[in-house]
Amino acid sequence: MPLIARSVDAQILTRFASADPAYWSTHGGAELDLRLETDGRVLGFEIKRTAQPAVTKSMHIALADLELDHLFVVYAGPHRFALTDRITAIGAADLLTAQDPLSAP
């Protein structure tokens, strides 16, 4: 995992300290940077070094296999927007500083 992803992972863990964090991957190569259980929800986080996040096959696999309620793609941009009904792109700064960053977009 690139250094920037580890740094953002650590900041997310600090922000949501009451959650039960985990990393997930399959033998087929699908992976999820971070899985948290918080407020009765199972959430996934995929950290991307890009200004234009996109949905990947790995994200669909993680949603299904881990029975995620929602997946957040943390990226370098400033905006928050839906990629699908269960996948939201969110800027790293927004995730780490917003009052309620995990609410629906």
N, C-alpha and C positions, 0 to 999 in steps of 0.2 A: 504494500500500500504506500503510495507516495507520501512524502513528509507533510505536505499541505493537508492531505486527507486525514492523517493521524492528528494533526494539530486541531483541525475542526472537530474531529471525533472527540478529542479530549475536552474541548470547549462545550460541545453538546452534552457530554456526560456531566460536566460541572453544572450546567444549566438545569438539567433534569436529573439531579442526583438521586431522587427517590425511585427512579426507573430501574429495571433489571436488564442491563445491556448485554448484547451478544453479537458476535460476528457470524456470518453464515456463508457457506459455499457448498457447491456440489462437485462431484467428480467430473461432471460434464462442463464445468467452467462457470456456471451461473454463480453470482455472489451478491451479497448485500453488505455494505460497509458497517451498518449498525442497525440492530433491532432492539427496540425498547418497549417495555410494558409500562404504561403510565395512565392514570385515571381510568382504569378499566379498558383501555384500548391497546392494541398491538400495532406499533408503528415501525416503519422501516425508513432508513435514511441512506441514500446513495449520494456520495459527494463527488462532484464533477468539476474539473478544472476547465470550464468552458463558459462562454457568454451566452450560448444558445443550447440549453439542455434539451435532450430528446429522450423519448421512451425507448428502452431496449428490450430485447427478448428476455434478458436476465431479470429485468424488473417484473415482467409478467409472471415468470417462474416463481420469483420470490413472493409476490402477492398471493399466488395460489398455494404454494408449498408451505408457507409460513402462516397462512390465513391472516394476512395483515389487514387491519382496518383501513390503513392509508399508508402511502409511501411518499416521502418528501425527497425531491432531488435538490440538494443544496448546491448552489452554483455561485459564480462570481458576480452575477448581475444584481441590479437594484430592485427588480420587480418580482412580484409574486403572481403566479398564474397557473391555471389548471392545464395539465397535459392530457389527462383523462379524468373520468369521474372519481378515481381513487389514487391518482398521482398528481402531486402539486410541485411545481418548481418554486423554490423560495431562495432568495438571496441570503448568503451566509450572515451578513450583517443584520438583516431582518430577523432571522431565526434566533440570533444570539442576543438581540436587544429589544425586540417587540414585547409588549406586555403579555399578549396571548398568541404566540407564534404558531401554535398547533391547531388553531381554530380553522374552520372551513374557509377556503379562499373566497 
